[in-house]
Amino acid sequence: MQKLEKNGPEQIIYKGKIFEVIKQSMKAGEKEIIFEIARRSPGVRLIIVKENMMLITKEFRSELDDFDYRLPGGKVFDTLDEYEQHREKDILAFALEAGKKECREETGLIAKNIKYFATAHAGATVIWDLFYCIVDDFEESEAGQELEHGECINIEWKTFEEIKELIKGGNMKEDRSIGVLFKFFLKYPEKYVRK
């Protein structure tokens, strides 16, 4: 079996504000394969913890036409153009900064300590990484939540066991976050201990 390698530059087929679709010629030995790849700015998700409690949001999601329990977070870059300017750089540094901003806006908390935990990749033909960060030291913002127009986000503190029950009951629907939370709970089964 031969490894796939890029065979020339990518070609942008479509570009919007958030997404672009590219064609990329790939080669495995002598065989050429054309990939169509959707790409968008990465996102950041926050695992905000104090001992055996985690802050999650109950947020109205238009794609579900319903409320969903989620980890707080958002986009690392607001536009594809901004992402393109920084794509070849260390995106993690930008993700940590975006995490602080999203923490303040969505939860009304000021992150005093934020650290990288994991990255969830979407797949070979969809480039949309989610950077997961732990916030374990924070203070309340006097301004409270600073939600964008149209956002309906409530914050709730839940025990680790309550979050596992939400997942088990199908009340948390962002599957990549569920996978990362599974890793988190394996590492910290009963309570979070800062390392």
C-alpha positions, 0 to 999 in steps of 0.5 A: 500500500502506498502513501498518498502525497500531494501532487501540485498546488491546490485549486480553490473551486468555491470560496465564501465567508466561512467555507471554501472548497478546494481540489487537490491532486494526490498521488499514490505511486503512479496513480493520481486521485483528485480530492475535493476538500471543504475547509473552514476556520478552526473552532475552539471548545472549552472544558471549564472545571472546578473539582468535579464540576464542569460548566456547560451551556444549554444553547439553542441551535438552529441546525437542530431546531432545539436546545443542546448541551454543549461545551462553550466555544466558537470560531478561532477566526471570524472569517476564512480570509483571516484564517488564510492569513495565519494558516501556516502559523501555529494555530494553537496560539490563536486558539488559546486567545479565541478561547479566552474571548469565547469564555468571557462572551459565552459564560461571563467568566474571565479565564485566568488559566487556559491550557490545550487539551486535545484537537479533534479533526473532522476527516480527510476531506473536511478540514475543520479542526476543533481545539479543546482547552481546559480552563481551571482558574477563572473569575466572574466578569462584572459585565456577565455574558456578552452574547452576540445577536441571536445567541440564546445561551444559558450556563449550567454547572454539572457534575461529571456524572451528570454530564455523562448522563446527558451524553448517555441520554442523547442530550449532548449532540456535538459528537466530536465534543463527546469523544474529547470528553470521553478522553477527559473523563478517562484522565480525570474519572472523578474530579479534575486535578490541576497538573 
